[in-house]
Every structure is written in C-alpha cells, then in structure tokens.
Amino acid sequence: HVLLPRAGVINSYVIQADNGSITDFCSFYHLPSSIIGNDKHNKLSAVYSYYQIAKTVTLTELFRDLMVLARDEGADVFNALDLMENSTVFEELKFGSGDGFLQY
C-alpha cells in the first residue's frame, strides 16, 4: 500500500489509543534535490506532508510532531501544500509561502 513506511520514500506514523485502536495518522514523503555548484553541500533533503488525520489532537499538534519526526529523519526542509485543511496550521507553525517557481 502507498502509505506503508519505506525508508527514504515515505514515513507514516499513528497515534494509538489505550484500547489499541488507531486514532490519528500522519505521513510525509521524501523528495531530495541535487545542489549544483556548492562545494559544501550536494543534496537538499526535502520532505512533503502527505496525508494527515487528526482526531484526538489538533492538526497543528500533529503537524508539529510530524516536523520533529522529519527533522529526526534528516530532513532539511518540510513542505506542505495548501490542500484540505493544511493552511490552518501554516501561520502558527511559521510556514513561508513559496513563489511557485522551480529552479532546474
């Protein structure tokens, strides 16, 4: 299944209630980029928010935890698209708006 964790591809996490049921879910996928013309760095480890379900915590709390997990996985940048309810967390978590242009 596309949500099963796979190292370097997708990370998925759940919050489990005391009775064993899954109450919340979050995930991100990896999309590394090459850095050209820099002697010190040659790769940018970017991740993108993928799928979130927040039932027992707020979406902001879930995103905050997900960003910590991404950092612990070595992510340099955490991206999220303005889809579903994602935009409700952007201001509080200090997300910056992109310009929409990719550099090739």
Rosetta blueprint (number, residue, H / E / L):
1 H L
2 V L
3 L L
4 L L
5 P L
6 R E
7 A L
8 G L
9 V L
10 I E
11 N E
12 S E
13 Y E
14 V E
15 I E
16 Q E
17 A L
18 D L
19 N L
20 G L
21 S L
22 I E
23 T E
24 D E
25 F E
26 C E
27 S E
28 F E
29 Y E
30 H E
31 L L
32 P L
33 S E
34 S E
35 I L
36 I L
37 G L
38 N L
39 D L
40 K L
41 H L
42 N L
43 K E
44 L E
45 S L
46 A E
47 V E
48 Y E
49 S E
50 Y E
51 Y E
52 Q E
53 I E
54 A L
55 K L
56 T L
57 V L
58 T L
59 L H
60 T H
61 E H
62 L H
63 F H
64 R H
65 D H
66 L H
67 M H
68 V H
69 L H
70 A H
71 R H
72 D H
73 E L
74 G L
75 A L
76 D L
77 V E
78 F E
79 N E
80 A L
81 L L
82 D L
83 L L
84 M L
85 E L
86 N L
87 S H
88 T H
89 V H
90 F H
91 E L
92 E L
93 L L
94 K L
95 F L
96 G L
97 S L
98 G L
99 D L
100 G L
101 F L
102 L L
103 Q L
104 Y L
